[in-house]
Amino acid sequence: MARRPGEPGLFLALAPMDGVTDATTRELLTSWPLAPGRPSGISMCVSEFVRVTRQPVQPVVMLRHCPELARGGRTRAGVPVFLQLLGGDPEWMARAATLAAELGAPGIDLNFGCPAKTVNRSDGGATLLKQPCRVEAVTRAVREAVPAAIPVSAKIRVGWEDAAPVVEIARAAEQGGASWLTIHGRTRRQLYKPPVDWAAIGRAREAVSMPVVANGDLFDRGALLACARVSGCASYMIGRGAMGRPELFAQARGWRDTDLGAEELAALLIAHAEAMAAEGAELRATLGRFKQWLRMAALLRGDAGAWFEALKRTQTLDEARAGLAQLTG
Ligand SMILES: Cc1cc2nc3c(=O)[nH]c(=O)nc-3n(C[C@H](O)[C@H](O)[C@H](O)COP(=O)(O)O)c2cc1C
């Protein structure tokens, strides 16, 4: 299994999703036994983004976003977790990256794709796509700040208004020294609306020599094959698909044929809620994440949609447990 894009074998990363693929979820998805005797099939993870403004980021903030730093930047199953930084100021991004490297991050990922208005208004995320030279400047500053052994990857969308600038943006990231580039095949304007544009990812891939990781709507094996055909990519990042079909990583590697059964998914959801509770999370937060996972799974699975409707007003963990047992029993 490739740990980095460009290595032999299939590279499948778990996407960063703020408020979704937190450390508890990363831990669970990289350790849950989805195929007998096999690891999860996840090559690497990326943390939720750490916002970098014109002031120092405190170590405690990085450790909160990426508690795996205390274990060499790996989940307990040994899967590397890159720390993601989001910001538009090269100097402050470089300082934050230096700290992340000192804390033990196995790699740094740069977020140039976040479409959130609040983030974009304060000069972060997808805003930088409007000026590819700024993508280059931030990437270069971070690349120069951290030891050469630590990869610096960048994550972009295909453009702000349309996909025309994707090649220029990809070249800018490469010029800045990115180790590889992940491209979500949507513009900022689209947010998460269809269609995903894997062909634009392919145009960027052809224009650069660093590996390109394709991302966007990779919801099943058929989508992975179609994306490979259209984009020419051999490396992929999976986000929402991982919440509805966590078995997709193992399936794509030929380690598992069947889709996850209702009971198996329910067990995973309950294990997540129990892990959050054991870590001392408030009940509100635990149930919030439980319902959010259900909602995301509902994008891909009809049964999860029905569970969400039935459990969206659940007030306790016991109620959630009993409700799921009844719905899946
Ligand atoms: C709720 C949510 C939160 C996200 N947070 C981040 C983030 O923190 N950093 C980032 O680079 N992308 C973030 N993304 C984008 C995903 O990483 C990914 O690019 C996008 O969901 C498309 O991939 P998918 O179709 O496999 O989900 C987020 C997406 C969602 C739905």
The ligand as a MOL file (V3000), in Angstrom:
LIG
                    3D

  0  0  0     0  0            999 V3000
M  V30 BEGIN CTAB
M  V30 COUNTS 31 33 0 0 0
M  V30 BEGIN ATOM
M  V30 1 C -18.0200 19.1100 6.7290 0
M  V30 2 C -16.7940 19.2750 5.8680 0
M  V30 3 C -15.6490 19.8220 6.4230 0
M  V30 4 C -14.4870 19.9890 5.6370 0
M  V30 5 N -13.3380 20.4810 6.2200 0
M  V30 6 C -12.1910 20.5620 5.4890 0
M  V30 7 C -10.9480 20.9590 6.0880 0
M  V30 8 O -10.8450 21.2120 7.2940 0
M  V30 9 N -9.8550 21.0420 5.2720 0
M  V30 10 C -9.9220 20.7440 3.9300 0
M  V30 11 O -8.9080 20.8300 3.2340 0
M  V30 12 N -11.0620 20.3380 3.3610 0
M  V30 13 C -12.1870 20.2230 4.1030 0
M  V30 14 N -13.3350 19.7550 3.5190 0
M  V30 15 C -13.3130 19.3180 2.1080 0
M  V30 16 C -12.9980 17.8120 2.0130 0
M  V30 17 O -11.6910 17.5400 2.4590 0
M  V30 18 C -13.1390 17.3230 0.5600 0
M  V30 19 O -12.2630 18.0710 -0.2440 0
M  V30 20 C -14.5670 17.4690 0.0300 0
M  V30 21 O -15.5140 17.0230 0.9780 0
M  V30 22 C -14.7500 16.6810 -1.2760 0
M  V30 23 O -14.4380 15.3220 -1.0750 0
M  V30 24 P -15.5900 14.1950 -0.8480 0
M  V30 25 O -16.5570 14.3260 -1.9940 0
M  V30 26 O -14.8360 12.9050 -0.8270 0
M  V30 27 O -16.2630 14.5110 0.4570 0
M  V30 28 C -14.5020 19.6030 4.2760 0
M  V30 29 C -15.6690 19.0430 3.7360 0
M  V30 30 C -16.8000 18.8670 4.5100 0
M  V30 31 C -18.0270 18.2430 3.8900 0
M  V30 END ATOM
M  V30 BEGIN BOND
M  V30 1 1 1 2
M  V30 2 1 2 3
M  V30 3 2 2 30
M  V30 4 2 3 4
M  V30 5 1 4 5
M  V30 6 1 4 28
M  V30 7 2 5 6
M  V30 8 1 6 7
M  V30 9 1 6 13
M  V30 10 2 7 8
M  V30 11 1 7 9
M  V30 12 1 9 10
M  V30 13 2 10 11
M  V30 14 1 10 12
M  V30 15 2 12 13
M  V30 16 1 13 14
M  V30 17 1 14 15
M  V30 18 1 14 28
M  V30 19 1 15 16
M  V30 20 1 16 17
M  V30 21 1 16 18
M  V30 22 1 18 19
M  V30 23 1 18 20
M  V30 24 1 20 21
M  V30 25 1 20 22
M  V30 26 1 22 23
M  V30 27 1 23 24
M  V30 28 2 24 25
M  V30 29 1 24 26
M  V30 30 1 24 27
M  V30 31 2 28 29
M  V30 32 1 29 30
M  V30 33 1 30 31
M  V30 END BOND
M  V30 END CTAB
M  END
